[in-house]
Amino acid sequence: MVGSAPQTLVMKFGGTSVGTPEAMAQTALIIQRQRALTPRLVVVTSALSGVTDLLLNSATAAALGETEVYNQTVQTLRNKHEAVLKALITDRARQDEVRGAITLLILDFANLCQAIGVLGEATSRALDAVASIGERMAVRLLAAVLDNNGVTAQFVEATRFIVTDDNFQSAHPDLAATQTATRAVLNTLLDQGIVPVVTGFIGATRNGVTTTLGRGGSDYTGALIGATLPSDEVWIWTDVDGVMTADPRIVKEATTIEELTYREVSELAYAGAKVLHPKTIRPVIEAGIGLRVLNTFNPDHAGTQLVSELPITDHHVVKSVTAIRGQSLITLEGRGMLGVPGVAARTFAAIANLGTSITLISQASSEQAICFAVPVTAAEAITSALQREFRFEFERKDIDRVWATGEVVIVTVVGEGMKSTPGVAGRIFSALGDKKINVIAIAQGSSEVSISFVLKSEDVRPAVQTLHDLVIKKDESK
C-alpha cells in the first residue's frame, strides 16, 4: 500500500478489480485499510469485468430482433453478481436486499432490450441507459460488501451530480454545475464518516436523462470528483503495476515507470496505452492534485506517480513505447491540390460529419497529398465521403485519387526528454531500419514529447520490442 495518507482521497477501481468474488474481496480489503488512514474517502467503481460489453452487445442484438441474446445475458448477469453476493455478504437480510435491487436493474435491462426490439433501433440514448446498468449493479454490490466488512458505505449514482450535455455515449460534463452538485451530495456523506461508493462512467443531463462519458469513462469520473471536491489525490486501481514501459503482452521485459509527467501520460493515453482514459488528465491538472496508478492485485507496489514536471535526465529521454492497432491509412492526393486553400478543412469536416476521430495526420511539404489514420472499420465510409466531397475536384483532375490501406498499426515513442535531446529520432529510425522494418508515415507534434509512425500490422511486435530495447539500454547506462 502507498505510504502517504491523504486526508481526502478518491480511489477508482476498474472492472477487473471487482469482476470476481476474489477480486472484489481484495478491493474491499484495500478500501478497508485505506479508510483507517484517510478520514474522507470516495470510491468509484466500474461495472464487473465484461458486463458493459454484454449489455451493449445484447442491446445491439435486440435491435436486430435477436431476443435470445439478451435473454441469455439476463441469466449471465444474475449468475455473475450472485457469485459475489453469496461469497462476500454473510448477512442474509443484506443479501436479500442487494439481490432484490440487482434483480430490478436486470429487469430494467430486459425491458429496455424489449423496447429496442420493438423499435428495431438502438439509439444512442437507449444505449446509454442500457450501459449504465452495469455500474448501477456494481455500486450496490460493493457498498454492501464494505458494510459487511465493517466499513460504513453508501452507494451513490453519479447521475445525481455529474451534469452533462446530451451528447449520448460520449457526454461532456458541465464543470460548474457538476462541482456544485458533487460537493452537495458527497460532502454530506463524507461529513458523516460514510464512504460513498459511486458509479463510474455515467452522468445525467439537466433533465435527468442518463448519459455516459465514453468507454473507459470511470477514470474520468474519478478525476472529476477529485477535482471538484477537491481531493488531495486520485488513485486509479487497475490490474497492472502502474504505467509500463511497453505492453507486457508484447514485451516481457516491460517494467513500471515510477514517475511520469501529465504531458507524457496524456500522450500515452492518446497513443493506445490502456491504463488511463485520455480525458482523465485534464481535471486533475487544472485542480493541481496528485494522480497515481496502482495495482489492485499487488497493492504494496508504489505504482506510477503522475506529476506536473520532472527533471530531464540522459537516462530517461524515452519513457515508453505504445501501439494502436486496427488502423487504416487514408491518402488524398493530387497535383492540383498544391496551394489550393481549404482542402484540409473540407477533408476533416467530412470525416467529422461521420463522427469518426482521426488518430494521426501526416502531410508532405509539397502539399500534394494528405494522409491520416482512422479506425479500419471506418475506412470505407470515409473514402466514400471524401469522394462525394471532392467530386468536382476529381472531375477537374485537381485531385487524382483517395485510397485506404489495409490494416496498419501506429507505434508511438513517448518521453518529455526527447524535445531537448538531439539525435533521438535518428536512433529510433536506425533501430527500425536495422530490423528491416519499413515506416509508412511519420507524425511529430510541436511539443516533441512523442513521435508516432505507421507500420504494417505484422511489424508491431518486432517494432515495439526493438524500441523498448532502446529504452532499457539507455536506462541501464546509469
N, C-alpha and C positions, 0 to 999 in steps of 0.2 A: 504494500500500500504506500502511496505517496506520503512523504513525511510531513508536509505542511498541512495546516488545518485552517482553511478559510472560514471566516465567520458566516458568510453567505455563499452557498455553492449550488450550482446546477450540475447534475450528473445525468447524462443521456445514455441510454442503453439500447444497442441495436438488436435486430431480430434474433441473431444467433445467441445473444446474451439472455434471451427469455424463451427460446424456442423449444426447450425440452425441460422436464422436471429437474434434471441435474443442473442445467444452465440457469434456470430461474432460482434454484436454491442457492447457487453461487452468487447470483446478482443480489438476492435478498441479504446474504451474509455481508457482502461489500457495503450495502446501504446501512445495515445494522451497525457495522463497525464505524462507518463514517459519521453516522448520526451521533455517536458518543463523543465525537470530536468537533462537529460542526452544528451550532445551535439552529441555524436556518438553512435547511436542506430541501431542495426541489429535485424531484426525479422525473425525467422524461423517458418514455418508453416507446419503441416501435411495436408493431404487431409481431406476433410469434413468427419465426422464420418461415417463409414460404406462404404465409397466409394471404398477403396482399396480392401476390400473383394468382393464387387460387380464386380469390374474389373477382378480380378483373377478368381473368380468363373465362370464368363462369358467366359473367355479365355479357361478354362478347359472344359466347356461345348461345346464350339466351336470345340475343338479337337475331341469331340465325335459326331460331326455332329448336335448338338442341337442348331440350329441358333435362335430359338425363345427366348432363354435365353438372348443372347446379344442384340437382338432387344428390348426386354423389358428393359434391362439395359440402353440402349440409351435414352429411354424416362424418366426413373428414374433420370438419371444424369441431363438431361435438367431441369426437374421439381425442383430438389434439388438446383441447382445453380441459377435457375431463381427466386426462392423464396427469396434468399438472395439479388440478384440483384435488384429486384423490391422494396424490403423493405428498403434497405440501401443506394442505389445510386439514388439521386434525379435528377442529370443532365442527360437529355435524350441522349445527344451525347456520354457521357461517358458510359451510359447504353448500347447503341448500339455497341460501340467499344468493350466492355468486352464480350457482348453476342456473337459478331462475333468471337472473339478469342476462347471462350469456345466451340462454335459450331464447329469450325475447329478441336479442340482437340477431341471432341466426334466423329467426322467423322474419325479422325486418329484411334481412338479406334475401330470403326466399321470395318474399312479396315483391321486392324491387326487381328481382330477376323475372318474375311472372309478368310484371308490368312492362318490362323491357321486351319480353317475348311477344306480348300483345301488340305493342307499338312496332315491333320489328326494327327497332333502332336503339342503340345505347348512346345517348347524348353525353356530352362532357359533364353536364350537371349530374346526370344519373350515375355516371362512373365515379364521380367524387363521393356521392352518397354511399355507393357500394364499397369503395376503397376505404372509407373512414371506419368501417365496422371492425376491421382487424385491430386497430389501435384502441377502439372503444371496448372491445373484449379484453385486450391485454391489460389496460389500466385497472379494471375491476379485479382481475386475477392477481396482479402484482400487489395491489393495495391490500387485498385480503391476506396474501401470503405474509406481507410485512406485519400486519396486525396480529396474525397467528404467531409471529416470532417476537412479539412484544414491542414493535415499533408502531406508534400511533400514526396511521396514514389515512389519507382520503383521496379517492380518485377524483380527477377533475378533467372534464372535456375541454380542450383548448378552444372549442367553438364559443366558449364564454368570454374569451379575452383576446384571441388572435383575430383581429379585424382585418379583412382583406377586401380586394375588389372582386368582381365576378368573372375573372379570367380562370374558369374552371380547369382543373388538372395542373395548373401552374400559377396559382394565385399570388398576387403581390400584397404584402401587408401594408396597412395604413399605420405607420410607426407611431404617430402621435396618439391616435385612438387606441392602439394596442398597448402603448405604455400606460395610459390612464387605466384601462381595464385590467391589465396584468397586475398592477400594483393593488388595485382594489380587491381583486379576487384572491391573489396568492398571499399578500401580506396579512390578510385576515386570518388565514390558516397558519402562516408562519408565526404570527404573534401568539397563537395558542399552542405552539410547540408541535404542530401537526406537520407531517411530511406530505406535501401534495404530490400525487403521482399523476402526471399529466400526459395526455395523448400527444405524441409527436405527429408531425406530418399534416395535421388538419387545422382549419380555421373556419371562419364563417363571414359572410357578408354582413353589412349593417342591418340587413333584413333577416339575419339568422339562417341563411341558406348555407349549408355545409360546403366548404371548398377544401382543396388540398394544395400543398405548397410545391408539388412536384415529387417524383420518386426520389427517395433518399432524404426527403424534407424534414425528417425528425431531427437531424443535426441542426437544421435551420431553426426549428422550434426552440431547441436548447439555447442557441445563440441569441435568439430574440428575447427569450425570457431572461437570460443572463444580462443582456444589455439594458433591458427596460426596468428590471427590479431596482437598481442593478445588483448583480452578484460580484463577489471578488474574483471568481474564476468560473470557467465552464470546463467540465471534464467529459470527453466523449469516450465511452467504453465500447470497444469492438472486440474482434477475435484475433487480432494481431498485436504485437508488442510496439504499437505506435506506427509512425510513418517509416516505411522501409526504403532502403537504397534502390530497390527494384522489387518487382512482383516475385515473391518467393516461390511461386509455382513455375516461374521461368528460370530464376537464378537461385540455386540452392544456397549460395554464399551470401545472399542478401541479409543485411543487418539493420537494426533500428537506428534512425538518426536521432541523436539526443536533442538537438535544437534546430529549429527552422525559423526563418523569418515569415511573417504573414505573406509577404510577396512571393516567397518561394513556395509555400504550401498552396497559395492561390493558383499558381501556375501548375502545380502538380495535380490539384483537384480538377482543373480545367482540362489537363492533358491526360486524364484517364485513371489517375490514382483513385482507388475506391474508398479510401479511408475517410474522407470528408466530403460532404455535399459542397459544391462550388460556392453556393450563396452563404455558407456558414461564416465566412471570414469577416465580411463587411460589418455586421452589427458589433462584433467583438472589437474590431479595430477602432471603430468610431466611439465605443464606450471606454476604450482603454483598459480592458480587463484581460486576465490571463486565460489561455486556452491550452488544454493538454489532451493528448490522445493516449488511451490506456487499454490494456488487455484484460477483459473480464476473467479469463481463464489463467492469467498469470498476474494477479493484482499487485504483487510485490515489485514488479518491474516498473521502472520510472517512466517508461513510455517516451513520448516526444513532447517537449515543451515548445510552444509557439510564441515567438516574441516579435517585437517591432523591429529591432535592429540587432545585428550581430557583427562583431569584428571580422573582417575578411582575412583569412589566413591562406597561405600557399597550399595547405593540406586539405582545404575544404572548398576548393573552387567549384567543383561539380558535386552536387549533393545526391542526386537521384536520377534514375532513368525510368521512364514510364512509356506505355504504349496504349493507343486507342485502336482497337480492331474494328472490322466491319465497316470500313470507309470506301468511298469511291471518289476518284479524282476527276472532276469535270473541267473541260477546257473549252473556252470560247475563243476562236482565233480568226484573224483575217487581216490582210494588209491594209484594208480600208479603215481599220479601227484607229490607225495612227493619228493622234491629235484630235480625234473626234470627242468632244465633251459629252459626258452623261452616260457613256456605255456601262461603266462600273455601277453607277447609281441605278440604272434600269435593270441590270443583271441582278443585283442584290435585292431590289424591290420585288422583282418577280419571284425570287426564292422566298422572301419574307411572306408574300401573299399565300404561299403554300404552308406556312407555319413550320418551316424547316430551319434549323440553325446551321450555320457554316462553321466547320471545325478549324479550317486553315485556309489562308489565302496566299497566293504567290503570283506576282506579275513580272514579266520581263520588262527591262528598261526600255525596250523598243516600242512598248505599248501595243504590240501586235497580237498578244494573247493574254488572257486572264485565266488562271486555273485556281480551283478551290476544292476542298474536300467536304463531303457531306456523307451522312449515313448511306450505305449502299442500297438500303431499302427504298430510299427516296430518289435515287439517281434517275430512274426512268421518268418519273413525274417532272423532275427539274429540267431535264433535257427537252422534254415536250413543251414545258412552259417557256423556255428560252427560245425555242423555235417559233413559238407564237409571238413572243415579244419582239423578236427581231426579224419578222417575216419580210418586211420591206428591205432591210439591210441585206438579207440573203438574196433577194431578187436582184438588188443592185450590185451584188458581189462585194459589198463593203465587208461583210463577214462571210468567211468561207464555210465554216462548219462549227458545230458544237458536238462534243462527244464525251463519253464517260468510259473510264477504265473499268475493269473488273475489280474485285475486292482488293483493297490495299490496306496498309497499316500506317499510322502516324506514330513515330517514335520521337520522344521529347527528352532532351537533356536539360536539367534544371540546376541552377546554382547561382546565387547572387554574386559570387566572386568572379563569374565569367566577364562581367562588364568592366572589370579593372585588371584583367589578366590577359595579356596578348598571347595569341597562338592556340587558344582553346579550340576554336573551330577547326584549325589545321590538324590538331591531334585527333579530333573526333573523326574527321573525314579520312585521314590517313589510316586510322584503325579500321574503318569500314572497308576502305579500299584494299587493305592487306587481306581481308577476308573475302574479297571479290563480291562485296555487297553493293549493288547499284542504288544510288539515290535518285529518285524520280523528280522530287521537288523539295524546295527548302523554304522555310519562313523563319524570320527572327524579328521580334518586336524591338522597338527603340529602347526599351528598358534593359535589353540584353541579359535578362535573367534566365532566358531559355532559348534553345534552338530546337526547332521542330523540322523533321524531314519525313518525306513519304517514301515507303519501301513496298516491294511486293510482299503480300501477306505471308509467304513461306519464309521470308527473311527475318521475321520478327524475333524468333528465339536467338539465332546467332548474333543478330544486331544488338539486342538488349544485353546478352551475355558479354559481348565484346566491349561495349561501352561501360558496362558495370565493372569490368576488369580495370578500366581506366580509373574509375572512382576508387577501387580498392588499392590499386598500386600507388596512387597518389597519397592515400591515407596512410599506407604502410611506410611511406618515406619519412614519417615523423621521427 
